[in-house]
Amino acid sequence: MTKLFGDKAREAATPQVVATVELAPDVEARLRASFDKNMAVWDSLGVFTPEREARGHSKPTFEEYKAGFARNQEFTKSGRPNELGKGYDTVNFVPMDVPLVSEDPEEQTMFSMLEKTLKEEFARGGQGQDKPANSLVIKTRRGQRMVRTEQQVDLNEILWAWKEGYLKQQVVHRPTALAKKGHGGFSESELLAHGTDVERKNGGFMRLQRSAIILPQDIGKETMSGQDWVGEKGKSIPKGVELQTAHDGIAFMIQFIKEHHYIPDAWTGTEATSQVALMPETFFPDEGSSGAVAAADFVVNVRLFCLGRRSAVDRVSFRGVRGGVRINEA
């Protein structure tokens, strides 16, 4: 046993007081409202079931994360587009126990929930409502609103190709480097297994999502690749901010469409500034010569919504990413 002397002995004998950060009442009210809306989304899609609870994953409660929200409340403040440590004001739970895709057509997946969300939103509407039935509303980053009808959208074709590609390849999340060897990434199940006690108990990650996308121009760049974005973590991307995995991105897409009834950040094919959004924290090491990252585009004049892969080293003008702050409680 190591014996302590003098000042060190006195320090060891003195009880340590851990400062408690209080959650400001106005911030708490906003986050509670956002939390409740998010839980309602997953309830409507049948995520929180007795069977899930029997597997050891309980429905999150606000109180479990209140201290974490308090410690991170500075991130919730509004700021200019290039203030990348602000604007994280949307609570978004990412159910990691729900796989992204599955070879079992009966198993609930993130893709099946996204497909269901898109089809329900497509059917919603009619006389006296904000859009006709059998259509989707799309908005570009510049606020241009467009309605796409059943003649312009084939929902049965939206997700198939990306699902097939995902199932057939090795995919890793949260890599330390976008490299074929030494990427340091995790599978979906490994990522959850490395979570905190509360995250494993709830079966997923609680995030404060930034409403605005992060563009290359926000960090003084014109073009960025997946490797570039990952390399900016802890630099221009503030410490504590995570970029999206495909899981995070699809969870946010589902929530946004359910809450706002339109698809954000659509790309017209010519308006390059609206082209989004790479998900560089999901990496395909075996794709091409340099690997690839997950990408999602809401493309207005092609098939509307495309999920694909882009070379990890391919720089793209104006392509942005979304960030989030993980509220991880021990």
PLY file of the C-alpha trace (Angstrom):
ply
format ascii 1.0
element vertex 330
property float x
property float y
property float z
element edge 329
property int vertex1
property int vertex2
end_header
0.00 0.00 0.00
1.30 3.48 -0.87
1.58 5.77 2.14
0.74 9.45 1.66
2.50 12.24 3.51
1.99 15.96 4.18
-0.34 17.88 1.83
-1.18 14.78 -0.21
-2.33 12.97 2.93
-4.52 15.91 3.93
-6.00 16.10 0.39
-6.81 12.38 0.46
-8.52 12.72 3.84
-10.65 15.68 2.70
-14.04 14.73 1.26
-14.25 15.71 -2.41
-17.23 17.90 -3.32
-18.49 17.41 -6.88
-20.07 20.58 -8.25
-23.64 20.10 -9.44
-24.68 21.99 -12.56
-28.31 23.03 -12.52
-30.39 22.87 -15.67
-31.81 26.34 -16.36
-35.63 26.31 -16.14
-36.17 27.67 -19.67
-33.69 25.16 -21.12
-35.32 22.33 -19.17
-38.77 23.27 -20.48
-37.53 23.27 -24.08
-35.62 20.02 -23.74
-38.50 18.26 -21.95
-40.86 19.25 -24.76
-38.38 18.02 -27.37
-37.74 14.81 -25.39
-41.49 14.08 -25.15
-41.96 14.62 -28.90
-39.09 12.26 -29.63
-40.42 9.54 -27.33
-43.84 9.90 -29.02
-42.20 9.26 -32.41
-40.66 5.99 -31.26
-43.88 5.01 -29.47
-45.82 5.51 -32.71
-43.39 3.20 -34.52
-43.62 0.49 -31.87
-40.04 0.63 -30.60
-40.78 0.44 -26.87
-42.43 -2.94 -26.42
-42.69 -5.45 -23.56
-40.49 -7.78 -25.62
-37.79 -5.12 -25.85
-37.99 -4.57 -22.10
-37.68 -8.32 -21.55
-34.44 -8.18 -23.53
-33.15 -5.68 -20.96
-33.80 -2.37 -22.75
-36.15 0.06 -21.02
-37.76 3.21 -22.39
-35.63 6.29 -21.57
-36.85 8.85 -19.06
-35.94 12.53 -18.97
-34.68 12.23 -15.39
-32.05 9.68 -16.43
-30.43 12.30 -18.65
-31.26 15.51 -16.81
-27.79 15.87 -15.29
-26.22 15.25 -18.71
-28.47 17.85 -20.31
-27.42 20.29 -17.57
-23.72 19.73 -18.20
-24.21 20.28 -21.92
-26.75 23.11 -21.89
-24.23 25.59 -23.38
-24.54 23.61 -26.62
-28.28 24.36 -26.77
-27.84 28.12 -27.13
-28.51 29.68 -30.51
-25.62 31.07 -32.51
-24.37 31.97 -35.97
-23.93 29.17 -38.56
-20.17 29.08 -38.01
-20.51 28.82 -34.22
-20.31 25.06 -34.27
-20.59 24.72 -30.48
-24.15 26.08 -30.48
-27.58 25.23 -31.84
-27.91 21.67 -30.51
-31.55 22.03 -29.49
-33.35 18.87 -30.66
-33.44 15.78 -28.44
-33.04 12.63 -30.50
-32.81 9.11 -29.09
-31.02 6.62 -31.37
-32.26 3.06 -30.64
-29.09 1.10 -31.31
-30.72 -2.22 -30.42
-32.78 -1.82 -33.60
-30.51 -2.92 -36.47
-30.04 -0.66 -39.46
-31.02 -3.45 -41.86
-31.78 -7.16 -41.59
-32.01 -10.17 -43.85
-35.22 -11.08 -41.98
-38.06 -9.13 -43.67
-40.16 -9.41 -40.50
-37.58 -7.81 -38.21
-38.02 -4.15 -37.35
-35.08 -2.09 -38.61
-34.16 1.57 -38.90
-34.72 1.31 -42.64
-38.16 -0.26 -42.28
-39.17 2.53 -39.88
-37.88 5.18 -42.28
-39.76 3.54 -45.13
-42.94 3.42 -43.02
-42.50 7.08 -42.06
-42.07 8.16 -45.68
-45.08 6.15 -46.84
-47.31 7.50 -44.05
-46.23 11.06 -44.81
-46.81 10.43 -48.52
-50.40 9.29 -47.89
-51.17 12.10 -45.41
-53.00 15.18 -46.67
-56.03 16.03 -48.75
-58.55 18.80 -49.11
-58.05 21.63 -46.63
-54.68 20.32 -45.44
-51.14 21.57 -46.03
-50.54 19.23 -48.98
-52.42 16.91 -51.34
-52.66 13.24 -50.47
-50.11 11.01 -52.19
-47.35 13.59 -52.19
-44.31 14.70 -50.24
-43.25 18.23 -49.35
-39.58 19.06 -49.82
-37.67 22.17 -48.79
-34.21 23.18 -49.92
-31.70 24.84 -47.65
-32.75 28.17 -49.16
-36.33 27.59 -48.10
-37.77 26.73 -51.52
-40.87 24.57 -50.97
-41.85 21.94 -53.52
-44.51 19.25 -53.66
-43.74 15.94 -55.33
-46.67 13.73 -56.36
-47.04 10.01 -56.97
-46.08 10.55 -60.62
-42.72 11.90 -59.46
-41.98 9.53 -56.56
-41.59 5.75 -56.50
-41.37 4.93 -52.81
-40.84 1.25 -53.52
-37.49 2.09 -55.12
-36.17 4.48 -52.49
-34.19 2.26 -50.15
-33.64 -1.04 -51.90
-30.22 -0.52 -53.43
-28.62 0.87 -50.28
-30.04 -1.89 -48.10
-28.63 -4.50 -50.43
-25.20 -2.89 -50.44
-25.13 -2.48 -46.69
-25.96 -6.11 -45.97
-23.26 -7.40 -48.29
-20.34 -5.41 -46.91
-18.43 -5.02 -43.69
-19.50 -1.76 -42.09
-18.00 -0.06 -39.04
-19.13 2.91 -36.97
-17.18 5.64 -35.14
-13.81 4.90 -36.80
-10.77 6.66 -35.42
-9.45 6.91 -38.99
-11.04 6.31 -42.38
-8.53 3.70 -43.45
-8.89 0.12 -44.62
-6.63 -1.09 -41.83
-6.47 0.39 -38.37
-9.82 2.19 -38.68
-10.65 1.39 -35.05
-14.38 1.19 -35.76
-17.14 -0.85 -34.15
-20.06 -2.92 -35.37
-23.55 -1.81 -34.30
-23.66 -4.27 -31.40
-20.11 -3.44 -30.31
-20.89 0.27 -30.30
-23.79 -0.21 -27.88
-21.75 -2.64 -25.76
-19.15 0.10 -25.28
-21.81 2.56 -24.10
-22.44 3.65 -20.53
-24.65 1.74 -18.10
-27.65 3.96 -18.87
-27.09 3.68 -22.64
-26.93 -0.12 -22.46
-30.01 -0.14 -20.22
-31.97 2.02 -22.66
-30.57 0.26 -25.72
-29.33 3.40 -27.46
-27.76 6.83 -27.39
-29.41 10.11 -26.40
-28.26 13.05 -28.52
-28.79 16.77 -28.70
-28.98 17.26 -32.45
-28.01 20.47 -34.24
-30.90 21.74 -36.35
-28.60 23.45 -38.87
-26.18 21.46 -40.98
-22.45 22.15 -40.79
-21.08 23.27 -44.15
-17.45 23.41 -45.34
-17.80 27.20 -45.49
-18.50 27.25 -41.75
-14.90 26.14 -41.17
-13.37 28.18 -43.99
-13.28 25.38 -46.59
-14.75 25.04 -50.07
-14.68 21.26 -50.40
-14.56 18.43 -47.86
-14.26 14.65 -48.01
-15.29 12.09 -45.43
-11.66 11.86 -44.34
-11.52 15.65 -44.02
-14.60 15.76 -41.79
-13.37 12.99 -39.49
-10.01 14.77 -39.31
-11.74 17.92 -38.04
-13.12 16.25 -34.90
-11.80 18.06 -31.87
-10.50 20.89 -34.07
-13.02 22.99 -35.97
-15.64 20.46 -34.87
-15.73 21.23 -31.11
-14.86 18.60 -28.54
-18.07 16.90 -27.44
-19.71 17.14 -30.88
-20.09 13.90 -32.81
-20.81 13.68 -36.51
-23.50 11.24 -37.61
-23.40 7.53 -38.18
-26.01 6.15 -40.55
-27.95 5.11 -37.44
-27.90 8.66 -36.04
-28.81 10.16 -39.41
-31.79 7.93 -40.07
-33.09 8.41 -36.51
-33.00 12.17 -37.06
-34.65 11.90 -40.51
-37.52 9.89 -39.02
-38.02 12.38 -36.20
-37.85 15.43 -38.47
-40.36 14.11 -41.00
-42.77 13.00 -38.24
-42.59 16.37 -36.48
-42.36 18.86 -39.35
-44.06 16.99 -42.22
-41.51 17.85 -44.86
-38.14 16.60 -46.00
-35.35 19.09 -45.23
-32.24 20.04 -47.18
-33.47 18.76 -50.52
-31.13 18.97 -53.48
-32.50 20.14 -56.82
-29.57 18.73 -58.75
-28.38 22.19 -59.73
-28.44 24.05 -56.42
-25.16 22.76 -55.05
-25.42 24.66 -51.79
-28.30 22.46 -50.66
-26.52 19.16 -51.19
-26.31 17.19 -47.91
-25.41 15.15 -45.89
-22.46 12.83 -45.46
-22.54 10.48 -42.50
-18.78 9.97 -42.16
-18.99 8.03 -38.90
-20.27 5.00 -40.82
-17.41 3.57 -42.88
-17.29 0.89 -45.60
-13.61 -0.21 -45.53
-13.98 -2.62 -48.46
-15.58 -0.12 -50.87
-13.22 1.02 -53.64
-9.55 1.80 -53.13
-9.97 4.11 -50.12
-13.17 2.94 -48.48
-16.41 4.90 -48.47
-18.67 6.75 -46.08
-22.45 6.66 -45.84
-24.21 9.48 -47.67
-27.82 10.59 -47.85
-29.33 12.95 -50.41
-32.88 14.21 -50.72
-32.73 14.57 -54.51
-35.71 16.36 -55.99
-35.35 15.52 -59.67
-34.09 11.92 -59.55
-35.71 9.42 -57.16
-36.29 11.95 -54.41
-34.52 10.18 -51.56
-31.28 8.30 -52.07
-29.04 6.55 -49.61
-25.64 5.73 -50.98
-21.90 5.64 -50.41
-19.24 8.12 -51.36
-15.50 7.59 -51.51
-13.89 8.59 -48.24
-11.39 10.76 -50.14
-13.81 12.36 -52.62
-14.08 16.09 -51.88
-17.48 17.59 -52.65
-18.31 21.27 -52.84
-20.82 22.52 -50.31
-21.57 19.08 -48.92
-22.43 19.36 -45.24
-22.79 17.13 -42.21
-24.99 17.14 -39.14
-23.59 17.09 -35.64
-24.89 15.99 -32.25
-23.87 16.00 -28.62
-24.13 12.60 -26.93
-25.69 12.82 -23.48
-23.96 9.80 -21.98
-24.57 9.11 -18.30
-22.46 6.67 -16.32
0 1
1 2
2 3
3 4
4 5
5 6
6 7
7 8
8 9
9 10
10 11
11 12
12 13
13 14
14 15
15 16
16 17
17 18
18 19
19 20
20 21
21 22
22 23
23 24
24 25
25 26
26 27
27 28
28 29
29 30
30 31
31 32
32 33
33 34
34 35
35 36
36 37
37 38
38 39
39 40
40 41
41 42
42 43
43 44
44 45
45 46
46 47
47 48
48 49
49 50
50 51
51 52
52 53
53 54
54 55
55 56
56 57
57 58
58 59
59 60
60 61
61 62
62 63
63 64
64 65
65 66
66 67
67 68
68 69
69 70
70 71
71 72
72 73
73 74
74 75
75 76
76 77
77 78
78 79
79 80
80 81
81 82
82 83
83 84
84 85
85 86
86 87
87 88
88 89
89 90
90 91
91 92
92 93
93 94
94 95
95 96
96 97
97 98
98 99
99 100
100 101
101 102
102 103
103 104
104 105
105 106
106 107
107 108
108 109
109 110
110 111
111 112
112 113
113 114
114 115
115 116
116 117
117 118
118 119
119 120
120 121
121 122
122 123
123 124
124 125
125 126
126 127
127 128
128 129
129 130
130 131
131 132
132 133
133 134
134 135
135 136
136 137
137 138
138 139
139 140
140 141
141 142
142 143
143 144
144 145
145 146
146 147
147 148
148 149
149 150
150 151
151 152
152 153
153 154
154 155
155 156
156 157
157 158
158 159
159 160
160 161
161 162
162 163
163 164
164 165
165 166
166 167
167 168
168 169
169 170
170 171
171 172
172 173
173 174
174 175
175 176
176 177
177 178
178 179
179 180
180 181
181 182
182 183
183 184
184 185
185 186
186 187
187 188
188 189
189 190
190 191
191 192
192 193
193 194
194 195
195 196
196 197
197 198
198 199
199 200
200 201
201 202
202 203
203 204
204 205
205 206
206 207
207 208
208 209
209 210
210 211
211 212
212 213
213 214
214 215
215 216
216 217
217 218
218 219
219 220
220 221
221 222
222 223
223 224
224 225
225 226
226 227
227 228
228 229
229 230
230 231
231 232
232 233
233 234
234 235
235 236
236 237
237 238
238 239
239 240
240 241
241 242
242 243
243 244
244 245
245 246
246 247
247 248
248 249
249 250
250 251
251 252
252 253
253 254
254 255
255 256
256 257
257 258
258 259
259 260
260 261
261 262
262 263
263 264
264 265
265 266
266 267
267 268
268 269
269 270
270 271
271 272
272 273
273 274
274 275
275 276
276 277
277 278
278 279
279 280
280 281
281 282
282 283
283 284
284 285
285 286
286 287
287 288
288 289
289 290
290 291
291 292
292 293
293 294
294 295
295 296
296 297
297 298
298 299
299 300
300 301
301 302
302 303
303 304
304 305
305 306
306 307
307 308
308 309
309 310
310 311
311 312
312 313
313 314
314 315
315 316
316 317
317 318
318 319
319 320
320 321
321 322
322 323
323 324
324 325
325 326
326 327
327 328
328 329
